[in-house]
Amino acid sequence: MRFAAMTVAMALGMLVGPGPAALAQESIGDFYLFVRSEASTGADRSSITTLAEENYVSGAGGLTFRCSDDGFEMVLTATYLGRKESTPVRYSFGEEEPMRESWTLRSSGMAAVAPPEVREEFVSRAVHESTVVVHASDFQLRSHTYTFQLDGLEDALARLTCR
């Protein structure tokens, strides 16, 4: 369990970059809650993160819901996806046909941010599902597949003040 928490912390560090240390960390089902605030403004930067079953590279394969300057966002941390503005992402719950969207890439090339309408649709579906499979395409159009367990998502989301 300690190794999983350290890996989540590394994934979160890649996601948000250097900043204030988490004030609190708590396990909620398959998610970890990190309570933090920005030192200079006091802005809430809390987040919940879960790791993919397939975590081949340290820090890759994380699904994070976080408080940001834009309010609330959902971010996939992945292996290097490239330096384009966006990348194709597919996700599916259960045996359904995957939904396809273009997600904005972070400048590191290792995280993709879901559009707000995708995030809201994803959250409304995910709280009633036990797993989701996410496929992200990299700059060479190779697909990277991540399976996330979603136990505790609804309770974890309720702990984010920006939600």
PETAKA-V998008 format. One record per residue. RES is the residue in one letter. PSI is psi in whole degrees, -180 to 180 (999 if undefined). OMEGA is omega in radians with two decimals (none if undefined). D_FIRST is the distance of its C-alpha to the first C-alpha in whole Angstrom. Layout:
[[RES | PSI | OMEGA | D_FIRST] [RES | PSI | OMEGA | D_FIRST]]
This chain:
[[M | -39 | -3.14 | 0] [R | -41 | 3.12 | 4] [F | -42 | 3.13 | 5] [A | -42 | 3.13 | 5] [A | -39 | 3.11 | 6] [M | -39 | 3.12 | 9] [T | -41 | 3.08 | 10] [V | -43 | 3.13 | 11] [A | -39 | 3.09 | 12] [M | -43 | 3.12 | 14] [A | -43 | 3.12 | 15] [L | -39 | 3.11 | 17] [G | -40 | 3.10 | 18] [M | -32 | -3.09 | 20] [L | -48 | -3.03 | 21] [V | -11 | 3.13 | 23] [G | -172 | -3.12 | 23] [P | 147 | -3.12 | 24] [G | -164 | -3.09 | 24] [P | 147 | 3.08 | 23] [A | 153 | 3.10 | 20] [A | 134 | 3.11 | 18] [L | -29 | 3.14 | 19] [A | 150 | 3.08 | 16] [Q | 134 | -3.09 | 13] [E | 141 | 3.08 | 12] [S | 129 | 3.10 | 10] [I | 100 | -3.06 | 13] [G | -127 | 3.12 | 12] [D | 0 | -3.06 | 11] [F | 156 | 2.99 | 12] [Y | 130 | 3.08 | 11] [L | 128 | 3.05 | 14] [F | 115 | 3.11 | 16] [V | 122 | -3.14 | 19] [R | 161 | 3.06 | 21] [S | 156 | 3.13 | 25] [E | 130 | -3.05 | 27] [A | -43 | -3.03 | 29] [S | -32 | -3.05 | 32] [T | -17 | -3.07 | 33] [G | 5 | -3.13 | 30] [A | 140 | 3.14 | 30] [D | 128 | 3.10 | 26] [R | 28 | -3.13 | 24] [S | 156 | -3.12 | 21] [S | 161 | 2.96 | 19] [I | 141 | -3.08 | 16] [T | 143 | 2.97 | 14] [T | 152 | 3.14 | 13] [L | 149 | 3.09 | 12] [A | 153 | 3.03 | 14] [E | -36 | 3.11 | 14] [E | 99 | -3.11 | 16] [N | 73 | -3.02 | 15] [Y | -34 | -3.10 | 17] [V | 133 | -3.14 | 18] [S | 126 | 3.14 | 15] [G | -11 | -3.13 | 16] [A | 151 | 3.09 | 17] [G | 49 | 3.07 | 17] [G | 145 | 3.05 | 16] [L | 119 | -3.04 | 18] [T | 138 | 2.97 | 18] [F | 126 | -3.01 | 21] [R | 157 | 3.01 | 22] [C | 131 | -3.09 | 25] [S | -178 | 3.09 | 27] [D | -29 | -3.14 | 31] [D | 3 | 3.12 | 32] [G | -80 | -3.03 | 30] [F | 131 | 3.13 | 27] [E | 158 | 3.08 | 26] [M | 128 | -3.03 | 24] [V | 137 | 3.02 | 23] [L | 121 | 2.99 | 21] [T | 139 | -3.00 | 20] [A | -179 | 2.96 | 21] [T | 174 | -3.08 | 23] [Y | 122 | -3.11 | 26] [L | -21 | 3.13 | 28] [G | -178 | -3.08 | 31] [R | 16 | 3.07 | 33] [K | 175 | 3.11 | 35] [E | -29 | -3.10 | 35] [S | 171 | 3.12 | 33] [T | 147 | 3.08 | 32] [P | 134 | 3.10 | 32] [V | 138 | 3.04 | 29] [R | 145 | 3.06 | 29] [Y | 150 | 3.14 | 27] [S | 148 | 3.06 | 27] [F | 129 | 3.12 | 26] [G | -138 | -3.06 | 27] [E | 9 | -3.08 | 30] [E | 164 | 3.07 | 32] [E | 134 | -3.12 | 33] [P | 142 | 3.03 | 31] [M | 141 | -3.06 | 32] [R | 136 | 3.11 | 33] [E | 165 | 3.03 | 33] [S | 125 | -3.14 | 34] [W | 145 | 3.13 | 31] [T | 133 | 3.09 | 31] [L | 142 | 2.97 | 30] [R | 160 | -3.10 | 29] [S | -24 | 3.10 | 30] [S | -20 | -3.08 | 28] [G | 6 | -3.08 | 28] [M | 15 | 3.11 | 24] [A | 141 | 3.13 | 24] [A | 133 | -3.11 | 26] [V | 127 | 3.13 | 27] [A | 142 | 3.01 | 28] [P | 150 | -3.09 | 32] [P | -41 | -3.11 | 32] [E | -34 | 3.08 | 34] [V | -45 | 3.12 | 31] [R | -47 | -3.10 | 28] [E | -41 | 3.09 | 30] [E | -42 | 3.12 | 31] [F | -50 | -3.11 | 27] [V | -44 | -3.11 | 26] [S | -34 | 3.10 | 28] [R | -42 | -2.99 | 28] [A | -31 | -3.11 | 24] [V | -13 | 3.13 | 24] [H | 3 | -3.10 | 25] [E | 158 | 3.14 | 24] [S | -24 | 3.12 | 20] [T | 157 | 3.00 | 20] [V | 143 | 3.08 | 22] [V | 127 | -3.12 | 23] [V | 131 | 3.09 | 24] [H | 123 | 3.08 | 26] [A | 137 | 3.14 | 27] [S | 138 | 3.11 | 30] [D | -176 | -3.07 | 30] [F | -18 | 3.09 | 33] [Q | 12 | -3.14 | 34] [L | 25 | 2.98 | 34] [R | 141 | -3.14 | 31] [S | 133 | 3.06 | 29] [H | 124 | -3.03 | 25] [T | 134 | 3.12 | 23] [Y | 130 | 3.08 | 20] [T | 125 | -3.10 | 19] [F | 132 | 2.98 | 17] [Q | 139 | -2.98 | 16] [L | 15 | 3.12 | 17] [D | 129 | 3.10 | 16] [G | -1 | -3.08 | 16] [L | -48 | -3.09 | 18] [E | -45 | 3.12 | 21] [D | -40 | 3.14 | 20] [A | -43 | 3.12 | 18] [L | -35 | 3.14 | 21] [A | -21 | -3.14 | 23] [R | -11 | 3.12 | 21] [L | 120 | -3.09 | 23] [T | -22 | -3.11 | 26] [C | -4 | -3.06 | 28] [R | 999 | none | 27]]
